[in-house]
Amino acid sequence: MKRPFLNIIISITVALTIIFNNVQVSYALPWVELFLRGMQVIQISNISDQQEVEYGQQMRQQLIRGGRIKVYENKNVNNYVNEIGQ
């Protein structure tokens, strides 16, 4: 004798057990950090060209002082990079 209702219940139980036992933890950004990043985007999009240049110069100096980048003074290399970038 077949029991279709019992088979459906068992199938659903097995499927839900597999789904809920294989849940992987994901890490999201905290709300405060997400909000602050959004505010930074809004602030950056509302700055003038001059302010953008000043921020770029400040970041460049910080990267150079921190040893994160190396500045090449070779004129040929600089010209080549400028040609590629434009």
FITORDO-687926 format. One record per residue (C-alpha): residue in three letters; y, x, z. Coordinates in steps of 0.5 Angstrom, whole numbers. Each point is the difference from the previous one (the first is absolute). Layout:
@code ALA	y Y	x X	z Z
...
REM end
This chain:
@code MET	y 0	x 0	z 0
@code LYS	y 7	x 3	z -2
@code ARG	y 6	x 0	z 5
@code PRO	y 6	x 1	z -5
@code PHE	y 5	x -1	z 6
@code LEU	y -3	x 5	z 4
@code ASN	y 0	x 5	z -5
@code ILE	y 7	x -1	z -2
@code ILE	y 2	x 1	z 8
@code ILE	y -4	x 6	z 0
@code SER	y 3	x 3	z -6
@code ILE	y 7	x -2	z 2
@code THR	y -2	x 4	z 7
@code VAL	y -2	x 6	z -3
@code ALA	y 6	x 0	z -5
@code LEU	y 5	x 0	z 6
@code THR	y -4	x 5	z 4
@code ILE	y 0	x 5	z -6
@code ILE	y 8	x -2	z -1
@code PHE	y 2	x 1	z 7
@code ASN	y -4	x 6	z 2
@code ASN	y 2	x 4	z -6
@code VAL	y 8	x -1	z 2
@code GLN	y 3	x 7	z 0
@code VAL	y 6	x 1	z 4
@code SER	y 7	x 1	z -4
@code TYR	y 6	x 3	z 3
@code ALA	y 6	x -3	z -2
@code LEU	y 7	x 2	z 2
@code PRO	y 4	x -3	z 6
@code TRP	y 5	x -5	z -1
@code VAL	y 5	x 4	z 2
@code GLU	y -1	x 6	z -4
@code LEU	y -1	x -5	z -6
@code PHE	y 7	x -3	z 1
@code LEU	y 3	x 7	z 1
@code ARG	y -2	x 2	z -7
@code GLY	y 2	x -6	z -3
@code MET	y 7	x 1	z 3
@code GLN	y 0	x 7	z -3
@code VAL	y -1	x -3	z -7
@code ILE	y 5	x -5	z 1
@code GLN	y 5	x 6	z 3
@code ILE	y -2	x 5	z -6
@code SER	y 1	x -5	z -5
@code ASN	y 7	x -2	z 2
@code ILE	y 3	x 7	z 0
@code SER	y 5	x 3	z -5
@code ASP	y -2	x 6	z -5
@code GLN	y 4	x 5	z 5
@code GLN	y -4	x -2	z 6
@code GLU	y -6	x 1	z -4
@code VAL	y 2	x 7	z -2
@code GLU	y 1	x 2	z 7
@code TYR	y -6	x -3	z 3
@code GLY	y -4	x 4	z -6
@code GLN	y 4	x 6	z 2
@code GLN	y -2	x -1	z 7
@code MET	y -7	x -1	z -1
@code ARG	y 0	x 6	z -5
@code GLN	y 3	x 5	z 6
@code GLN	y -5	x -3	z 5
@code LEU	y -6	x 1	z -4
@code ILE	y 2	x 7	z -2
@code ARG	y 1	x 2	z 7
@code GLY	y -6	x -3	z 2
@code GLY	y -4	x 4	z -5
@code ARG	y -3	x -6	z -3
@code ILE	y 3	x 2	z -7
@code LYS	y 1	x 7	z -3
@code VAL	y 7	x 0	z -5
@code TYR	y -1	x 4	z -6
@code GLU	y 6	x 4	z -2
@code ASN	y -3	x 2	z -7
@code LYS	y 5	x -3	z -5
@code ASN	y -6	x -1	z -6
@code VAL	y -4	x -4	z 5
@code ASN	y 5	x -4	z 2
@code ASN	y 2	x -2	z -7
@code TYR	y -7	x -1	z -2
@code VAL	y -1	x -5	z 6
@code ASN	y 7	x -3	z -2
@code GLU	y -2	x -1	z -7
@code ILE	y -7	x -3	z 2
@code GLY	y 4	x -5	z 5
@code GLN	y 5	x -3	z -5
REM end
